[in-house]
Amino acid sequence: METKVDYEALRAIADPLPIGLILAGSSGHVLFHNARGAELLGMDAFELLEKGVSDFPERIGLGTDWESLRTGGRSREQFVTSEHGLKLSVTFSRGEVSWFGEACMLILVADVSKQSRLEEFRDGFQREILHRLKGPLTSINTTLGFLRSDACGPLPDAVKEVVALGHAEAQRLHRLVDDLGHLLSLEGPSPEGDLYRENVDLAASVRRALRKAARQAPARDRAFDLDAPEPAPIVLADYDKVGIILAHVLSHAAGQAIGEDPIRVSVAGSGEGMGTVRVAYAGAGIGEEELRRAFVKFHRPAVAGETSDGDSGLGLHVSRGFAQLMGGTLELHASTAREVTLVLRLPLASGWAGFESETGR
């Protein structure tokens, strides 16, 4: 029995919508569209009905992506720029059962140009604020560090305690500002544009990170054992971002480790064309839920049953994002013996002396 559809009744509901709505049959012919749909696609209402969905993909910049979107899955969203300069969100849903009398596609089109401009303004404003905060924070950190060094003479114990507290809080705020800046870079419209790939000596980067960690809490209160081969693996990566990742990994390990055993750091090349840094420490045990949430944005791990106030909850999230951006990975593993290991892998540079022998090339 054929199903009859009252499109006029549907039009009374669909035409006032601020988004475009198009129903297309499995063959591509248009069964129904509202006024906003034709307007956003830059097509005449009769033209859209006559030509079906065969013409508008090119007009809104979908091109060769159209076929994969049309057939690839039950629901897909694509952001495109139309020939009129509008930024559009186009969502495709395919029905597995009969809709409105036959199997068809539901296409929703929304103008997100204003939203995009607001997001760009927001991101630019946030970057500017963070940039302006760095100058004063650096001055405050430098001044408080100078006072703590007794360079101006010994301070009374009560004053020394207050200065030490202020210095620790200023350092924590500085790290938070840095983390937020890294997050904005990672989640920006073109994070790859911030990458500068070069040959990076992985062992030298680890040694540099360890020297910096020795001056900052919580790593300065921890002992580290380093095992690095010669020749050291050379990876193709962004020098600064490798340093950021290592700083976060060492800080996380130092904040989570229990007991007096040193944190073990090892550097190696692998047979998979990757340079590897492993940071292993004795932990209090990590459950499955914590392993799943370790890299979640703003997730702050528990330390001995309490929350670590020095952790912004962004370090591991940003670090994994940077590692993936450079073609690598960052993973967290926990054994039944309560040993916890963070594993960073980055692509080896083809010019590294050990690359050919280990990969068989």
KAKA-V642779 format. One record per backbone hydrogen bond with DSSP energy under -0.5 kcal/mol. CO is the residue of the C=O (numbers start at 1). NH is the residue of the N-H. If there is no record, write none. Layout:
# KAKA-V642779
co & nh
CO & NH
CO & NH
This chain:
# KAKA-V642779
co & nh
5 & 7
6 & 10
7 & 11
8 & 12
9 & 13
10 & 13
10 & 14
11 & 15
14 & 17
20 & 109
21 & 34
22 & 24
22 & 107
23 & 31
23 & 32
24 & 105
25 & 28
28 & 53
29 & 25
32 & 23
34 & 38
35 & 39
36 & 40
37 & 41
38 & 42
38 & 43
39 & 42
44 & 48
45 & 49
46 & 50
47 & 51
48 & 52
51 & 54
52 & 55
53 & 57
55 & 58
55 & 59
56 & 60
57 & 62
57 & 63
58 & 61
59 & 83
62 & 65
63 & 66
64 & 68
65 & 69
66 & 70
67 & 71
68 & 72
69 & 73
74 & 94
76 & 92
78 & 80
78 & 90
80 & 82
80 & 88
82 & 85
86 & 82
86 & 88
87 & 112
87 & 113
88 & 80
88 & 90
89 & 91
89 & 110
90 & 78
91 & 108
92 & 76
93 & 106
99 & 102
102 & 99
103 & 26
104 & 95
105 & 24
105 & 107
106 & 93
106 & 108
107 & 22
108 & 91
109 & 20
110 & 89
110 & 112
112 & 116
113 & 117
114 & 118
115 & 119
116 & 120
117 & 121
118 & 122
119 & 123
120 & 124
121 & 125
122 & 126
123 & 127
124 & 128
125 & 129
126 & 130
127 & 131
128 & 132
129 & 133
130 & 134
131 & 135
132 & 136
133 & 137
134 & 138
135 & 139
136 & 140
137 & 141
138 & 142
139 & 143
140 & 144
141 & 145
142 & 146
143 & 147
144 & 148
145 & 149
146 & 151
147 & 150
150 & 153
156 & 160
157 & 161
158 & 162
159 & 163
160 & 164
161 & 165
162 & 166
163 & 167
164 & 168
165 & 169
166 & 170
167 & 171
168 & 172
169 & 173
170 & 174
171 & 175
172 & 176
173 & 177
174 & 178
175 & 179
176 & 180
177 & 181
178 & 182
179 & 183
180 & 184
181 & 185
182 & 186
183 & 187
184 & 188
185 & 188
188 & 191
190 & 193
191 & 194
192 & 195
196 & 239
198 & 237
200 & 202
200 & 235
201 & 205
202 & 206
203 & 207
204 & 208
205 & 209
206 & 210
207 & 211
208 & 212
209 & 213
210 & 214
212 & 215
213 & 216
216 & 220
218 & 221
219 & 222
223 & 263
225 & 265
227 & 267
233 & 202
233 & 235
234 & 349
235 & 200
235 & 237
237 & 198
237 & 239
238 & 242
239 & 243
240 & 244
241 & 245
242 & 246
243 & 247
244 & 248
245 & 249
246 & 250
247 & 251
248 & 252
249 & 253
250 & 254
251 & 255
252 & 256
253 & 257
263 & 225
263 & 265
264 & 280
265 & 227
266 & 278
267 & 229
268 & 276
270 & 273
273 & 348
274 & 270
275 & 346
276 & 268
277 & 344
278 & 266
278 & 280
279 & 342
280 & 264
281 & 283
281 & 340
282 & 258
287 & 291
288 & 292
289 & 293
290 & 294
293 & 296
296 & 299
298 & 300
299 & 301
301 & 308
302 & 304
303 & 306
306 & 303
307 & 309
308 & 311
310 & 312
313 & 298
313 & 299
314 & 318
315 & 319
316 & 320
317 & 321
318 & 322
319 & 323
320 & 324
321 & 325
322 & 326
323 & 328
324 & 327
329 & 345
331 & 343
333 & 341
335 & 338
338 & 283
338 & 340
339 & 335
340 & 281
341 & 333
342 & 279
342 & 344
343 & 331
344 & 277
345 & 329
346 & 275
347 & 236
349 & 352
352 & 355
352 & 356
354 & 358
355 & 359
356 & 360
356 & 361
